[in-house]
Amino acid sequence: MADSRDEPLVLGIETSCDETGVGIVRGTTLLADAVASSVDEHARFGGVVPEVASRAHLEAMVPTIDRALKEAGVSARDLDGIAVTAGPGLAGALLVGVSAAKAYAYALGKPLYGVNHLASHICVDQLEHGPLPEPTMALLVSGGHSSLLLSADITSDVRPLGATIDDAAGEAFDKIARVLDLGFPGGPVIDRYAREGDPGAIAFPRGLTGPRDPVYDFSFSGLKTAVARWIEAKRAAGEEVPVRDVAASFQEAVVDVLTRKAVRACKDEGVDHLMIGGGVAANSRLRALAQERCEAAGIRLRVPRPKLCTDNGAMVAALGAEMVARNRSASDWDLSADSSLPVTDPHVPGRGPAHDHDHVHELGEENLYS
């Protein structure tokens, strides 16, 4: 049996939005998952403010990295690589993470891996359920993305089958929570209120489910508008809005479409399992309905625990560890943040061979990092 110490030890940095995440993994084993959130600073604005997020990342970066190293019980010099989210995400926030990763990698003499945020959300499931099947069908649902992806190799081959054409599911949750005066972020609070409501109380529309609509694409803008107008009509008539029933009916409309299309994609592509990731994957009704429909279709469901569904450094470290294990090319020192990095690019490889960073290892021996 192989010694676990032979598996790559990688630190991952995630700063695509409002969470400063730092994770450390050894192979597929999670050693540390430190997160500093600035969500409270954004709550009064009803959404994420990019400039506020960037400054929060700057302030939290070094303490969060130190906390992760302490939690993992490892020295920075023991690392085999530094992975960082290069995109997609908020440009300013990404730049903070990429700059920090470059500094640590250079000072330590370690290879740098710029990785894709969406591919990382898929790869994190390895920390929960072991190596990913190949190919893997993934439904990613978050504040900025609702995507169906087929990955033959998480480090090099991710194919998009469908995506949101307007509001992502997480955006819709935030906007409806705002209309209902439930605060921000909307996902957790809608989920909480929906548990006490009737999901069949109001017949809200299911977007892009007609016979001529794109089979795997998503649209939640029409649903958001329909719910908002229903609420406005109630208030205009002087009637009390049944918040719990609205939350439950809205949530049901979202998860019905998500799970229906995901299961169909598995059947059409001949894949016998489904992985669900992203912040909305923490939603209790989505997890329950996905399990129900997957069991009925003979599909095995893989969903990480809620903490690993939201943005975190562990997912970045997990993908970075795969890059090291499969000897993928490290990124160049001129790696830049790309707010629209396509999911077809799981990582940003360097232009040279896989060991272009060897000269930096000599520099690392001079103890530039203390």
C-alpha positions as CSV (number, residue, x, y, z in Angstrom):
1,M,0.0,0.0,0.0
2,A,1.3,3.4,-1.0
3,D,2.4,5.8,1.7
4,S,0.0,8.8,1.8
5,R,3.0,11.0,2.2
6,D,3.9,10.2,-1.4
7,E,0.7,11.9,-2.5
8,P,0.9,15.6,-3.5
9,L,0.5,18.1,-0.8
10,V,-1.1,21.2,-2.3
11,L,-2.4,24.5,-0.9
12,G,-5.3,26.1,-2.7
13,I,-6.5,29.8,-2.7
14,E,-10.0,30.8,-3.7
15,T,-11.0,34.5,-4.0
16,S,-13.5,34.5,-6.9
17,C,-16.2,36.3,-5.0
18,D,-16.7,37.2,-1.3
19,E,-15.1,34.2,0.4
20,T,-11.3,34.1,1.1
21,G,-10.8,30.3,1.1
22,V,-7.5,28.5,1.8
23,G,-7.5,24.7,1.7
24,I,-4.7,22.1,2.0
25,V,-5.0,18.6,0.7
26,R,-2.8,15.6,0.4
27,G,-3.9,13.6,-2.6
28,T,-7.7,13.3,-2.0
29,T,-7.5,13.8,1.7
30,L,-8.6,17.2,3.2
31,L,-6.2,18.5,5.8
32,A,-7.4,22.0,6.3
33,D,-10.3,24.2,5.0
34,A,-10.0,27.8,6.3
35,V,-12.5,30.4,5.2
36,A,-12.8,34.1,5.9
37,S,-16.2,35.5,4.7
38,S,-17.1,39.1,4.0
39,V,-20.8,38.4,3.5
40,D,-21.8,40.5,6.4
41,E,-20.1,43.5,4.8
42,H,-22.2,43.0,1.7
43,A,-25.5,42.3,3.4
44,R,-26.4,46.0,3.8
45,F,-26.0,46.5,0.0
46,G,-28.2,43.5,-0.8
47,G,-25.5,41.8,-2.9
48,V,-21.7,41.5,-3.3
49,V,-19.8,44.7,-3.9
50,P,-16.6,43.9,-5.9
51,E,-14.5,46.6,-4.3
52,V,-15.5,45.6,-0.8
53,A,-14.8,42.0,-1.6
54,S,-11.3,42.8,-3.0
55,R,-10.3,44.7,0.1
56,A,-11.6,42.0,2.4
57,H,-9.5,39.5,0.5
58,L,-6.4,41.6,1.0
59,E,-6.9,41.9,4.7
60,A,-7.8,38.2,5.2
61,M,-5.2,36.5,2.9
62,V,-2.1,36.0,5.1
63,P,-4.0,35.2,8.4
64,T,-6.2,32.7,6.5
65,I,-3.2,31.0,4.9
66,D,-1.4,30.8,8.3
67,R,-4.5,29.4,9.9
68,A,-4.8,26.7,7.2
69,L,-1.1,25.6,7.6
70,K,-1.6,25.4,11.4
71,E,-4.8,23.4,11.0
72,A,-3.1,21.0,8.6
73,G,-0.1,20.7,10.8
74,V,2.3,21.2,7.9
75,S,5.0,23.7,7.0
76,A,4.7,25.8,3.9
77,R,8.1,24.4,2.8
78,D,6.5,20.9,2.7
79,L,4.0,21.9,0.0
80,D,4.4,20.4,-3.5
81,G,2.5,23.2,-5.2
82,I,0.3,26.3,-4.9
83,A,-3.1,26.3,-6.7
84,V,-5.2,29.4,-7.2
85,T,-8.5,30.2,-8.8
86,A,-7.6,32.1,-12.0
87,G,-11.2,32.5,-13.1
88,P,-14.1,32.9,-13.7
89,G,-15.1,35.4,-11.0
90,L,-14.8,39.1,-10.0
91,A,-11.7,40.5,-11.6
92,G,-10.4,42.5,-8.6
93,A,-11.1,39.6,-6.2
94,L,-9.3,37.1,-8.5
95,L,-6.3,39.4,-8.8
96,V,-5.8,39.4,-5.0
97,G,-5.7,35.6,-4.9
98,V,-3.5,35.2,-8.0
99,S,-1.0,37.8,-6.7
100,A,-0.8,36.1,-3.3
101,A,-0.4,32.7,-4.9
102,K,2.4,34.0,-7.1
103,A,4.2,35.5,-4.1
104,Y,4.0,32.4,-2.0
105,A,4.9,30.0,-4.9
106,Y,8.0,32.2,-5.8
107,A,9.2,32.6,-2.3
108,L,8.8,28.9,-1.5
109,G,10.2,27.7,-4.9
110,K,7.0,25.8,-5.6
111,P,5.1,25.3,-8.9
112,L,2.1,27.5,-9.4
113,Y,-1.2,26.2,-10.9
114,G,-3.9,28.6,-12.0
115,V,-7.2,26.6,-12.1
116,N,-10.8,27.0,-13.1
117,H,-13.4,27.8,-10.4
118,L,-16.0,25.6,-12.0
119,A,-13.8,22.6,-12.5
120,S,-12.7,23.0,-8.9
121,H,-16.3,22.7,-7.8
122,I,-16.4,19.3,-9.5
123,C,-13.1,18.1,-8.2
124,V,-13.9,18.9,-4.6
125,D,-16.2,15.8,-4.5
126,Q,-13.1,13.7,-4.5
127,L,-12.5,14.8,-0.9
128,E,-15.8,13.4,0.1
129,H,-16.4,10.4,-2.1
130,G,-13.1,9.4,-3.6
131,P,-11.8,9.6,-7.2
132,L,-14.2,11.0,-9.8
133,P,-15.6,8.5,-12.3
134,E,-14.6,9.2,-15.9
135,P,-16.6,10.6,-17.5
136,T,-18.3,12.6,-14.8
137,M,-21.7,14.4,-15.3
138,A,-21.8,17.5,-13.1
139,L,-24.6,20.0,-12.3
140,L,-23.1,23.1,-11.0
141,V,-25.4,25.6,-9.4
142,S,-24.3,28.8,-7.7
143,G,-24.9,32.6,-7.6
144,G,-23.3,33.1,-10.9
145,H,-23.5,29.8,-12.7
146,S,-26.1,27.1,-13.5
147,S,-24.3,24.6,-15.8
148,L,-24.4,21.0,-16.9
149,L,-20.9,19.8,-17.6
150,L,-19.4,16.5,-18.8
151,S,-15.8,15.8,-17.8
152,A,-13.8,13.0,-19.3
153,D,-10.7,14.3,-17.4
154,I,-11.1,17.0,-14.7
155,T,-7.6,18.3,-15.4
156,S,-7.9,18.7,-19.2
157,D,-11.3,17.8,-20.7
158,V,-14.5,19.5,-19.5
159,R,-17.4,19.9,-22.0
160,P,-20.3,22.2,-21.4
161,L,-23.7,20.7,-22.3
162,G,-25.9,23.6,-21.0
163,A,-25.7,26.8,-19.0
164,T,-27.9,29.6,-17.8
165,I,-28.9,32.2,-20.4
166,D,-29.8,34.9,-17.9
167,D,-30.1,34.7,-14.1
168,A,-28.4,31.8,-12.5
169,A,-30.3,29.9,-9.8
170,G,-28.4,31.5,-7.0
171,E,-29.1,35.0,-8.4
172,A,-32.8,34.2,-8.5
173,F,-32.8,33.1,-4.8
174,D,-31.1,36.4,-3.8
175,K,-33.6,38.5,-5.8
176,I,-36.7,36.8,-4.5
177,A,-35.4,36.9,-0.9
178,R,-34.9,40.7,-1.4
179,V,-38.5,41.0,-2.7
180,L,-39.7,39.1,0.3
181,D,-37.6,41.3,2.7
182,L,-35.7,38.2,3.9
183,G,-32.2,39.6,3.6
184,F,-29.0,38.5,1.9
185,P,-27.8,35.9,1.0
186,G,-31.1,34.5,-0.2
187,G,-30.3,30.8,-0.6
188,P,-30.2,29.7,3.0
189,V,-33.1,31.9,4.2
190,I,-35.4,30.8,1.3
191,D,-34.5,27.2,2.1
192,R,-35.4,27.7,5.7
193,Y,-38.8,29.4,5.1
194,A,-39.6,26.8,2.4
195,R,-39.4,23.9,4.8
196,E,-42.6,25.3,6.5
197,G,-44.4,26.1,3.3
198,D,-46.4,24.2,0.6
199,P,-44.4,23.7,-2.6
200,G,-47.6,23.2,-4.5
201,A,-49.4,26.2,-3.2
202,I,-48.6,28.4,-6.2
203,A,-48.0,27.3,-9.8
204,F,-44.9,29.2,-10.8
205,P,-43.5,28.7,-14.3
206,R,-40.7,26.3,-15.2
207,G,-38.3,28.1,-17.6
208,L,-37.0,26.5,-20.9
209,T,-39.0,23.2,-20.5
210,G,-41.0,23.5,-23.7
211,P,-40.6,21.0,-26.6
212,R,-38.7,23.6,-28.7
213,D,-36.5,25.0,-25.9
214,P,-32.8,24.2,-25.5
215,V,-32.7,20.8,-23.8
216,Y,-29.9,21.5,-21.2
217,D,-29.9,25.3,-20.9
218,F,-31.4,27.1,-17.9
219,S,-33.4,30.4,-17.5
220,F,-34.7,31.7,-14.2
221,S,-35.3,35.4,-15.2
222,G,-39.0,34.6,-16.1
223,L,-39.5,32.7,-12.9
224,K,-38.1,35.6,-10.9
225,T,-40.4,38.1,-12.7
226,A,-43.4,35.9,-12.2
227,V,-42.8,35.5,-8.5
228,A,-42.1,39.2,-8.0
229,R,-45.3,40.2,-9.8
230,W,-47.4,37.7,-7.8
231,I,-46.0,39.2,-4.6
232,E,-46.7,42.8,-5.9
233,A,-50.3,41.9,-6.8
234,K,-50.9,40.5,-3.3
235,R,-49.5,43.6,-1.7
236,A,-51.4,45.9,-4.0
237,A,-54.6,44.2,-3.1
238,G,-53.8,44.7,0.6
239,E,-53.5,41.0,1.2
240,E,-50.9,39.3,3.3
241,V,-48.1,37.6,1.4
242,P,-47.8,33.9,2.4
243,V,-44.0,34.1,2.6
244,R,-43.4,30.4,3.4
245,D,-45.7,29.2,0.6
246,V,-44.0,31.6,-1.8
247,A,-40.6,30.5,-0.8
248,A,-41.5,26.8,-1.1
249,S,-43.3,27.2,-4.5
250,F,-40.4,29.3,-5.9
251,Q,-37.8,26.9,-4.6
252,E,-39.7,23.9,-6.1
253,A,-39.8,25.5,-9.5
254,V,-36.0,26.0,-9.5
255,V,-35.0,22.5,-8.3
256,D,-37.6,20.8,-10.5
257,V,-36.0,22.2,-13.6
258,L,-32.4,21.7,-12.4
259,T,-32.9,18.0,-11.5
260,R,-35.1,17.2,-14.5
261,K,-32.5,18.4,-16.9
262,A,-29.6,16.9,-15.0
263,V,-31.2,13.4,-15.0
264,R,-32.0,13.7,-18.7
265,A,-28.4,14.6,-19.5
266,C,-27.2,11.5,-17.7
267,K,-29.6,9.3,-19.6
268,D,-28.8,10.9,-23.0
269,E,-25.0,10.7,-22.4
270,G,-25.2,7.2,-21.0
271,V,-23.6,8.3,-17.6
272,D,-24.8,6.3,-14.6
273,H,-24.0,8.9,-11.9
274,L,-24.5,12.6,-11.3
275,M,-22.4,15.0,-9.2
276,I,-24.0,18.3,-7.9
277,G,-21.8,21.1,-6.8
278,G,-21.8,24.9,-6.2
279,G,-23.4,26.9,-3.4
280,V,-27.0,26.1,-4.3
281,A,-26.1,22.4,-3.9
282,A,-26.3,23.0,-0.2
283,N,-30.1,23.5,-0.6
284,S,-32.0,20.8,1.2
285,R,-34.8,20.4,-1.3
286,L,-32.4,20.2,-4.3
287,R,-30.5,17.4,-2.6
288,A,-33.7,15.6,-1.7
289,L,-35.4,15.8,-5.1
290,A,-32.1,14.9,-6.9
291,Q,-31.8,11.8,-4.7
292,E,-35.4,10.8,-5.4
293,R,-35.1,11.3,-9.2
294,C,-31.7,9.7,-9.4
295,E,-32.8,6.6,-7.6
296,A,-35.8,6.3,-9.9
297,A,-33.6,6.5,-12.9
298,G,-30.9,4.2,-11.6
299,I,-28.3,7.0,-11.3
300,R,-25.9,7.3,-8.5
301,L,-25.8,10.7,-6.9
302,R,-22.7,12.4,-5.5
303,V,-23.1,15.6,-3.5
304,P,-20.4,17.0,-1.2
305,R,-21.3,18.1,2.3
306,P,-22.7,21.6,2.3
307,K,-19.5,23.3,3.5
308,L,-17.7,21.9,0.4
309,C,-20.4,23.1,-1.9
310,T,-19.9,26.8,-1.2
311,D,-16.8,28.6,-2.4
312,N,-13.7,27.3,-0.5
313,G,-10.0,26.8,-0.9
314,A,-10.3,23.0,-0.5
315,M,-11.8,22.6,-3.9
316,V,-8.9,24.6,-5.5
317,A,-6.4,22.5,-3.6
318,A,-8.1,19.3,-4.7
319,L,-7.8,20.3,-8.4
320,G,-4.3,21.4,-7.9
321,A,-3.4,18.1,-6.3
322,E,-4.8,16.4,-9.4
323,M,-2.7,18.6,-11.6
324,V,0.5,17.6,-9.7
325,A,-0.5,13.9,-9.6
326,R,-1.1,13.8,-13.4
327,N,2.1,15.8,-14.1
328,R,0.2,18.7,-15.7
329,S,2.2,21.7,-16.8
330,A,2.5,24.4,-14.1
331,S,1.4,27.9,-14.9
332,D,3.8,30.6,-15.9
333,W,4.8,33.5,-13.7
334,D,2.8,35.9,-15.9
335,L,-0.4,34.1,-15.0
336,S,-3.2,36.6,-14.8
337,A,-6.8,36.6,-13.5
338,D,-9.4,35.9,-16.2
339,S,-12.9,36.9,-15.1
340,S,-14.5,34.9,-18.0
341,L,-12.2,31.9,-18.0
342,P,-14.1,29.2,-19.9
343,V,-14.8,25.9,-18.2
344,T,-13.2,24.2,-21.2
345,D,-9.9,25.4,-19.6
346,P,-9.7,23.5,-16.3
347,H,-6.3,25.1,-15.7
348,V,-4.0,27.7,-17.3
349,P,-0.9,25.7,-18.3
350,G,2.5,27.3,-18.9
351,R,4.0,27.5,-22.4
352,G,7.0,25.4,-21.5
353,P,7.4,21.8,-20.3
354,A,6.0,20.6,-17.0
355,H,9.2,21.3,-15.0
356,D,9.8,24.9,-16.1
357,H,9.7,25.9,-12.4
358,D,12.8,23.9,-11.5
359,H,15.0,27.0,-11.3
360,V,12.7,28.4,-8.6
361,H,13.3,25.5,-6.3
362,E,16.9,26.6,-5.9
363,L,15.6,30.0,-4.9
364,G,13.3,28.4,-2.3
365,E,16.2,26.9,-0.5
366,E,17.4,30.4,0.5
367,N,14.5,30.5,3.0
368,L,12.8,33.5,1.4
369,Y,9.6,32.5,3.3
370,S,9.6,32.6,7.1
